Amino acid sequence: MVKSGLTGRVDVSQYRLSLHLTIAFIVLGLVFFTLLRFNSHQNNFRLDYDLVKRRKLILTIFVLIFFQIVYGAFVSGTDSGLLYNTWPLYDGKFLPNELVIQNKLLFNFFENKKFIIFFHRTFAFILLFLIAYLNFTIFRKNTNYKTVILVIVFDIVFIIQGGLGVMMIYLNIPWYLALAHQGNSILIFLLSFYMYALSKKSS
């Protein structure tokens, strides 16, 4: 990955960066899964039946969060985040100019900086909608207080992530906020994984 930034370009390849990040999160997920299984064998792990009823929604949120984290590597690798320091508009417009280069779908998704940053920002709103819907289903009924606390903690971490993202935009992505944004994504990943684990019935 580092070598890719030393020949022909001054920054690392977004593809190798994304692969590097993906493998890191897979390893983290496997370690966390091992911990959960250990707690299960020690009888320290119990299903959350309020979450079991919403297993498919929680799984969807977990998978999409993982995708958003991985795609964030393309934002970083292409420096797409430096294009606009306005939010939610793009220099006063709802859509960036030259958002899509026709007949180049994969190029837009992986190489077109304007499309990459637009997609990453828009996808965050999709996640926000799904998480809001999860909250609606949780809080409209009498739910176990442990479930409520878990969901609230997840909400707070997600809001912090969004807040960090917006601050990065306005401040032109200072390194300390970029690190905080990346670090907080780990918490979101683990919390969403944990909620799914609590919702998954044993086969």
KEVEX-283412 format. One record per residue: residue in one letter; x, y, z of N, C-alpha, C, O, CB in turn. Coordinates in steps of 0.2 Angstrom, whole numbers, plus 5000, padded with zeros to 4 digits. Last residue first. Glycine has a CB too. Example, Ala and Ser with C-alpha at 12.3 -4.5 7.8 and 13.67 -1.06 7.14 Angstrom:
s506449895035506849955036506450005039506750065040507049975029
a506649725039506249785039506649845039507149835042505749785045
END
This chain:
s485848915080485548875075485548805078485348755075485948875069
s485349055090485748995089485448945084484848935085485948965096
k484849205084484649145087485149095086485449095080483949125085
k485449365086485549305082485349245086485749235091486249305079
s485549485094484849465090484849405086484349375084484749525085
l486749495098486249485103485549465100485149445103486149555107
a487449515086487549455090487049445095486849385096488249465093
y486949645083486749585079486849525082486449475082487149585072
m487549715093486849715093486549655089486049625090486549785090
y488849695090488649675096487849665096487649615098488849715102
f488949765077489049695078488849665084488549605084489849685077
s488749895082488249865078488349785077487849755077488349895070
l489849905090489249915093488649885089488249845091489049985095
l490949895081490849845086490149845089489849795091491349855091
f490650005072490649935069490549885075490149845074491349925066
i490750115081490050105078490050025075489549995076490050155072
l492050105085491550095090490850075087490550035089491550155094
i492650125073492750065076492250045081491949995081493450065079
s492350255070492050205066492150135069491750095068492350215059
n493150325079492450315081492150265077491650235079492150385081
g494350325072494350285078493650275080493450225083494650325083
q494050405061494250335060494150295066493850235066494950325057
h493850525068493250495063493450425062492950385062493250535057
a495050545073494450535078493850505074493550455076494250595081
l495850565062495950505066495350485071495150435072496550515070
a495250685057495250625053495350555057495050505056495750625047
l495550765068494850745067494750685062494350645063494450805064
y496950775066496650745072495950725072495650685075496750795078
w497150825053497250755054496950725061496850675061498050755055
p495750915046496350915050496450845052496050805053496250965056
i494750955034495050885036495750885040496250865037495150845030
n494251075034494751055028495150995031495750985029495151105026
l493251115042493951135044494451105039495051105041494151105051
y492151075036492151145037492951165039493151215037491751165043
i492350935036492150965030492351045031492651075027491450955028
m492550895050493050885045492950925039493450955036493150815044
m491250925055491750965057492350965052492751015051491950955064
v490550815048490350885047490950935049491150975045489750905050
g491150705055491250715048491050785045491450815041490750665045
l490850735068491550735066491650745059492050785056491950665069
g489450705067489750775069490450785067490650835065489650785076
g489450575064489150625059489450695061489650725056488450625059
q489950525076490350515069490050565064490450585060490150435067
i489050565085489750595086490050585079490450625077490050555091
i487950485081487950565080488650595081488750645077487450585086
f488450365084488350375077488250455076488550475071487650345075
v488550375098489150365094489050375087489550405084489450285095
i487150385101487650445103488350435098488550485096487850435110
d486650265096486450325093486950385095487150425090485750345096
f487250175105487450175098487250235095487550255090487050115095
v486650215117487350225116487550225109488050265107487750165120
i485350185114485550255115486250265114486450315111485250275122
v485450045113485250085107485450155108485650185103484550075106
l485850015127486249995121486150035115486550065111486149925120
i484650065133485350095135485850075129486150125127485650065141
v483649975128483650045127484350085128484450125124483150075132
t484149855133484149865126484049945124484449965120483549835123
k483949875147484649865144484649875136485149905134484849795146
y482549885148483049945149483749935146484049985144483049965156
n481549815135481949805141482449865142482749895137482349745140
t480149915130480749885129481149875135481149915139481149915123
n478549945125478949935132479549885131479449825130478449905137
k478750035110478449985114478849985121479350015121478549915111
r479350135103478650135103478350085107477750085109478450135096
f480750105103480450155108479750155108479450185113480750225108
i481050025092481250005099480850045104480550015109481950015100
t480550085081480250015083480449995090480049955093480549965078
f481350195081480550205082480250135084479850135088480350225075
n482650145080482450185086481650185087481350175092482750255086
l482550105067482650055072482450085079482150055083483350035072
y482350225061481850175060481850125066481450105069481750145053
a483550285063483050315066482450265066482050265070482850375062
i484350195055484450195063483850225066483650205071485150235064
l483850225043483750155045483850155053483450125056484250115042
f484250365042483550345041483450275044482950265048483350345034
l485650355043485350385048484550365048484250365053485350465047
l485950285031486050245038485650285043485350255047486850245039
i485650385022485250325022485350285029484850255031485550275016
f486650475026485850495027485450435027484950425030485650545022
a487750415021487650425029486950445030486750425036488150485031
f487550415008487450355011487450365019487050325022488050305009
t487950545005487250525004487150465008486550455011487050524997
r489350545008488850585012488150565011487850565016488950665009
h489750454998489850445005489450485009489150455014490650455006
f489250514986489050444988489150434995488650414999489350394984
f490050634986489350634986489050564988488550574992489050654979
i491350574985491150614991490450624992490150624997491450684991
i491250514973491450474979491250514985490950484989492150464979
f490950614963490450554965490550524971490150504975490450504959
k492150684964491450714966490950664967490550674972491250764960
k493150584960493150614967492450644969492250644974493650664967
n493050444952492750514951492650544958492250524962492050514947
e493450314956493950364954493650434953494050484955494150344947
f492350224959493050214962493550274961494050274964493250154960
f491150274953491150244959491850234963491850244969490850174959
n491650314940491250354944491350334952491450374956490550364942
f492150184935492550244936492250294941492650324945492750274929
l490950114934491450094939491950154940492150164946491850034937
l490250194924489950174930490550164936490550194941489450124930
k490350274912490950254916490750244923490950274928491550304915
n489350324905489650264902490250244906490650204903489850274895
q489650494911489250444907489650384904490250394902488850474902
i490150544926490350544919490050484916490150424918491150534919
v489250644937489350574934489650584927489350624923488650544934
l489450774942489450714947489550654943489850604946488750724950
e489750904937490050844934490050784939490550754940490750864932
n489450984953489550984945489850924943490350904946489851054943
p488550904966489150934963489050934955488750894952489750894965
l486850964971487250914968487950944965487950994963486950874962
f486451074977486251014980486650954977486750904980485451004978
k487651214980487251174976487051104979487351074983487551154969
g488551274988487851304987487451264982486851294981488051374984
d489551184988489751254986489051284984489051314979490151254980
y488451074991489151074988489251134985489051154979489151014983
l487551065007487651085000488351074998488851075002487351154999
p487551055021487550995017487551005009487550955005486850955018
w489251105019488851055021488151085023488151135026489151005026
t490851145012490251165014489751105015489951045012489951205008
n492051115006492051135013491451165015491351205020492651185015
y492551004994492051044996492151055004492151005008491351024995
l493750924992493450964986492951014989492951064986493050914982
l494250845002494550915001494150954996494351014995495250904999
g493750715000493450765006493750835005493450875009493650735012
s494550654991493850684989493550734994493250774992493350624988
d495750594991495750654994495050694992495050754991496350704992
t495750454988495750504983495750574985495650624980495050484978
g495850395001496350384996496350434990496850444987496250314994
s494650445007495350465010495850455004496250495003495450425016
v493650384999493650465001494350485003494550535000493150475006
f494050255001494050284994494050364995494350404991493550264989
a493750235014494450235012494550265005495050285003494750155012
g492450235014492750295017493450295015493750345014492750295024
y492050105011492050155006492350225008492650265004491350175004
v492150045024492650025019492650085013493250095010492449965016
i491150115030491750115033492350105027492750145026491850075039
q490050075023490150145023490950155025491250195023489650175028
f490049935025490149955018490350035018490850055015489549945014
f489749935039490349905036490549935029491149945028490349825036
i488449985038488950025041489649995039490150035038488850015049
l487849885031487949945028488449995031488750035028487249985027
v487849775040488249775034488349835030488849845028487749725029
f487149835051487849815052488149815045488749835045487849755056
i485849855045486249915047486949895048487449935046485949935054
t485549725042485549765037486049835039486449855035484849795035
l485449675055485949645051486049695045486649705043485749575048
i484349745060485049755063485549735059486149765058485049725070
l483349695052483549765051484249785054484549815051482949805055
k483349565056483549575049483749655048484149665044482949565044
r483049575070483649545068483849565061484449585059483649465068
r482049605078482249655073482949635070483349675068482349725076
k481849515087481249535083481449575077481149585072480749565087
v483049525094482949465090482349475085482349455079482749405094
l482949635102483349635096483149585091483249585085484049645098
d482149585112481849645109482249655102481949675098481949705113
y482949475117482349465113482049525110481649515105481849425117
d484549455117484049505118483449495114483549515108484449575117
l485349315124485049345118484649405121484349395126484649295114
r486849335134486149315133485849345127486049405125485749335140
f488249275141488049305135487349285135487149225135488449295129
n488949205151488949275152488649315146488649375146489649305153
n489249075150488549095152488549165154488149185158488349045158
q490449045144490449055151489749075154489749095160490949115152
h490049035131490248975134490248985142490148935145490848945131
s489849175129489349135128489449065131488949035135489149125121
n491149225130490649245135490049195135489749185140490549315134
f491649165118491949145125491449165130491349125135492649175126
r490949235109490849155109491149135116490849095119491149125104
l491449355110490749345112490649275113490249255117490349375106
l492849335106492649355113491949345115491749325121492849435114
t492549305093492849255098492749275105492549225109493649245096
f492149425089491649365088491949315093491549285096491649345081
f493249505090492649515094492249465094491949445099492349585091
v494049435080494249445087493649455092493649425097494849495088
l493249465069493449395071493649395078493449345082493949365066
g493349605068492749575069492749505072492449475076492349575063
l494749625066494449655072493749615074493649595079494349725072
v494849565053495149535059494849565066494849525070495949555058
i493949655046493749585047494149555053493849515056493949545040
f494749775048494049765051493849695051493449675056493549815048
a495849735040495949755047495249755051495249725057496149835048
i495249715028495549665031495649675039495549635043496249645028
t494849855025494449795025494649735029494349705033494249775018
l496149925025495649935030495149885030494949865036495250005028
h496649865013497049865020496549875025496549835031497549915020
l495749895004495849825005496249815012496049775016496349795000
s495950035004495250005005495349935007495049905012494750014999
l497250044999497050075006496350045008496350025014496950145006
r497149994987497549954992497349984999497349945004498249964990
y496250084981496150014981496449974986496249934990496249984974
q496950204982496350204986496150124986495750104991495750244983
s498750214984498150194980497550184984497550144990498350124976
v499350354992499350284991498750274987498250314986499250254998
d500150494983499750464989499650394987499750374981499050504990
v500850534972501150554979500650534985500850544990501150634979
r501250434959500850474962501050484969501550454972500150444962
g502350364953501850384949501350434952500950464948501450334945
t502750284968502850284961502250304957501650284957502950204959
l502350294981503050314979503150314972503650334970503450274983
g501150244984501150314984501850344983502050404983500950334991
s501350104984500950134978500950214978500750244973500250114979
k502050084995502450084989502050114983502250144979502650014987
v500950065004501450125005501850134998501850194996501950115011
m500449945000500050005000500450065000500350114996499550005006
END
